[in-house]
C-alpha cells in the first residue's frame, strides 16, 4: 500500500468517529436551541440567552430557507442537524470513493497498459452513470437543467437520452429514457470490457 493510500485510509478512519462525535454534540446543541425556540426553556434563563446570542446566528441561514419554503422557524435546528449529518455522509462517501479510485489506479498501474485502458473505460462509464443519476435526482427536486451544477450532466447524457426518448416517448409524467440509458450503459460496458478480455 502506497503512503498516499495509507495516509488517506488513516484519515478516513479517524474522520468517521470524529464526525460521529460532532453529530452527537450538534444534536445536543440543536435540541437545546429547539427547546429555547419553542419556549420549553424559560426565555429569561441564562442558557436561553446564550443560545439566542451565539447559536441562533449560526442557524440563521437555515432558518431563512425554512421560512422561505413555508416551514416553521422553530424547526430550523432540526433542519440544520439534517444538513450537517447529510454533509458528513457526503464527505465520507466522497473520500471512500476517492480512496477506491486511487487503489484501483495503483493496481492498474502495476498490471500494465491493458489494465489502465480497462480502468479508464470503466471510469468513463461510471461518470456517465453518475451524470444520469444526478440529472434524474435534479429533475425530481426541480433544479433547472441550465443550472451550472447540472448543465454538465445534460451535456454528457443528452446524446444518449435523446435517441432513446425518440424511440420511447415519456409516458405521462414518467420518462423511462434515463433508466433505459442506464441499462444500455451497463450492457455496453460489459461488452466493451469483455472484448478487451
C-alpha positions as CSV (number, residue, x, y, z in Angstrom):
1,X,0.0,0.0,0.0
2,X,1.4,3.4,-1.0
3,X,2.0,6.1,1.6
4,X,-0.8,8.2,0.0
5,X,-3.3,5.4,0.3
6,X,-2.2,4.6,3.8
7,X,-2.5,8.2,4.8
8,X,-5.9,8.5,3.2
9,X,-7.1,5.3,4.9
10,X,-5.9,6.6,8.3
11,X,-7.5,10.0,7.7
12,X,-10.9,8.3,6.8
13,X,-10.6,6.0,9.9
14,X,-10.0,9.0,12.2
15,X,-12.7,11.2,10.5
16,X,-15.5,8.7,10.9
17,X,-15.6,8.8,14.8
18,X,-14.8,12.5,14.8
19,X,-17.9,13.2,12.6
20,X,-20.0,10.9,14.8
21,X,-18.9,12.7,17.9
22,X,-19.5,16.1,16.2
23,X,-23.0,15.0,15.1
24,X,-23.8,13.9,18.7
25,X,-22.6,17.3,20.1
26,X,-24.6,19.1,17.5
27,X,-27.7,17.1,18.3
28,X,-27.4,18.3,21.9
29,X,-26.8,21.9,20.8
30,X,-29.6,21.9,18.2
31,X,-32.0,20.1,20.6
32,X,-31.4,22.7,23.2
33,X,-31.8,25.5,20.7
34,X,-35.1,24.0,19.7
35,X,-36.2,23.9,23.3
36,X,-35.3,27.6,23.6
37,X,-37.1,28.5,20.4
38,X,-40.3,26.6,21.4
39,X,-40.1,28.2,24.9
40,X,-39.8,24.9,26.7
41,X,-36.9,26.6,28.4
42,X,-37.6,29.8,30.2
43,X,-36.6,32.6,27.7
44,X,-35.0,34.6,30.6
45,X,-32.8,31.7,31.6
46,X,-29.0,32.3,31.0
47,X,-29.0,29.2,28.8
48,X,-31.7,30.7,26.6
49,X,-29.9,34.0,26.4
50,X,-26.7,32.2,25.4
51,X,-28.3,30.2,22.7
52,X,-30.2,33.3,21.3
53,X,-26.9,35.2,21.2
54,X,-24.5,32.6,19.9
55,X,-26.2,29.6,18.3
56,X,-29.2,31.3,16.7
57,X,-26.9,33.4,14.3
58,X,-25.2,30.2,13.1
59,X,-28.6,28.7,12.3
60,X,-30.0,31.9,10.7
61,X,-29.2,30.8,7.1
62,X,-31.1,27.5,7.6
63,X,-33.9,29.4,9.3
64,X,-34.3,31.7,6.3
65,X,-34.5,28.8,3.9
66,X,-37.1,27.1,6.1
67,X,-39.2,30.2,6.3
68,X,-38.9,30.8,2.5
69,X,-40.1,27.2,2.0
70,X,-43.2,27.9,4.2
71,X,-41.9,26.0,7.3
72,X,-41.9,26.8,10.9
73,X,-38.8,28.7,12.0
74,X,-38.7,26.8,15.3
75,X,-37.8,23.6,13.3
76,X,-34.6,25.3,11.9
77,X,-32.3,23.5,14.4
78,X,-33.6,20.1,13.2
79,X,-33.1,21.0,9.6
80,X,-29.6,22.3,10.4
81,X,-28.8,18.9,12.0
82,X,-30.1,17.1,8.9
83,X,-27.8,19.3,6.7
84,X,-24.8,18.6,9.0
85,X,-25.4,14.8,9.0
86,X,-26.0,14.6,5.3
87,X,-22.9,16.7,4.7
88,X,-20.8,14.3,6.8
89,X,-22.2,11.3,4.9
90,X,-21.4,13.0,1.6
91,X,-17.8,13.8,2.7
92,X,-17.2,10.3,3.9
93,X,-18.7,8.7,0.8
94,X,-16.6,11.0,-1.4
95,X,-13.4,10.2,0.5
96,X,-14.2,6.4,0.2
97,X,-14.8,6.9,-3.5
98,X,-11.5,8.7,-4.0
99,X,-9.7,6.0,-2.0
100,X,-11.3,3.3,-4.2
101,X,-10.3,5.2,-7.3
102,X,-6.7,5.7,-6.1
103,X,-6.4,2.0,-5.1
104,X,-7.8,0.9,-8.5
105,X,-5.4,3.2,-10.3
106,X,-2.5,1.8,-8.3
107,X,-3.4,-1.7,-9.0
108,X,-3.9,-1.0,-12.7
109,X,-0.6,0.7,-12.9
110,X,1.1,-2.4,-11.6
111,X,-0.7,-4.7,-14.1
112,X,0.3,-2.7,-17.2
113,X,-1.2,-0.7,-20.0
114,X,-4.1,-3.0,-20.8
115,X,-5.3,-2.7,-17.2
116,X,-5.0,1.1,-17.3
117,X,-7.1,1.1,-20.5
118,X,-9.8,-1.1,-18.9
119,X,-9.8,1.2,-15.8
120,X,-10.2,4.3,-17.9
121,X,-13.1,2.7,-19.8
122,X,-14.8,1.7,-16.6
123,X,-14.3,5.2,-15.1
124,X,-15.9,6.7,-18.3
125,X,-19.0,4.6,-17.9
126,X,-19.2,5.4,-14.2
127,X,-19.0,9.1,-15.0
128,X,-21.9,8.7,-17.5
129,X,-23.9,6.8,-15.0
130,X,-23.3,9.4,-12.3
131,X,-24.3,12.1,-14.7
132,X,-27.6,10.2,-15.4
133,X,-28.3,9.8,-11.7
134,X,-27.6,13.4,-10.8
135,X,-29.8,14.5,-13.8
136,X,-32.7,12.3,-12.6
137,X,-32.4,13.5,-9.0
138,X,-32.2,17.1,-10.2
139,X,-35.4,16.7,-12.2
140,X,-37.2,15.3,-9.1
141,X,-36.2,18.3,-6.9
142,X,-36.9,20.7,-9.8
143,X,-33.4,22.0,-10.4
144,X,-33.1,23.7,-13.8
145,X,-31.1,21.9,-16.5
146,X,-29.4,25.3,-17.1
147,X,-28.1,25.5,-13.6
148,X,-24.3,25.5,-13.5
149,X,-24.4,22.4,-11.2
150,X,-26.5,20.4,-13.6
151,X,-25.5,21.6,-17.0
152,X,-22.5,19.2,-17.3
153,X,-24.9,16.2,-16.7
154,X,-27.1,17.4,-19.6
155,X,-24.1,17.8,-21.9
156,X,-22.9,14.3,-21.1
157,X,-26.2,12.5,-21.1
158,X,-28.3,14.2,-23.8
159,X,-26.6,12.5,-26.7
160,X,-27.6,9.2,-25.1
161,X,-31.1,10.1,-23.9
162,X,-32.3,11.9,-27.0
163,X,-32.3,8.9,-29.3
164,X,-33.9,6.7,-26.6
165,X,-36.6,9.4,-26.0
166,X,-37.4,9.4,-29.7
167,X,-38.0,5.7,-29.6
168,X,-39.7,5.5,-26.2
169,X,-41.6,8.8,-25.6
170,X,-42.4,9.8,-22.0
171,X,-45.5,8.1,-20.5
172,X,-47.4,11.0,-19.0
173,X,-45.1,12.3,-16.2
174,X,-42.8,9.2,-16.4
175,X,-39.8,9.4,-18.6
176,X,-38.2,6.0,-18.9
177,X,-35.3,7.1,-21.1
178,X,-32.8,7.6,-18.3
179,X,-33.5,4.1,-16.9
180,X,-33.1,2.6,-20.4
181,X,-29.9,4.6,-20.9
182,X,-28.6,3.4,-17.6
183,X,-29.2,-0.3,-18.5
184,X,-27.8,0.2,-22.0
185,X,-24.6,1.8,-20.5
186,X,-24.2,-1.3,-18.2
187,X,-24.6,-3.7,-21.1
188,X,-22.3,-1.7,-23.3
189,X,-19.7,-1.5,-20.5
190,X,-19.8,-5.3,-20.1
191,X,-19.5,-5.8,-23.8
192,X,-16.5,-3.5,-24.2
193,X,-14.7,-4.8,-21.2
194,X,-15.4,-8.3,-22.3
195,X,-13.9,-7.7,-25.7
196,X,-10.8,-6.3,-24.1
197,X,-10.5,-9.5,-22.1
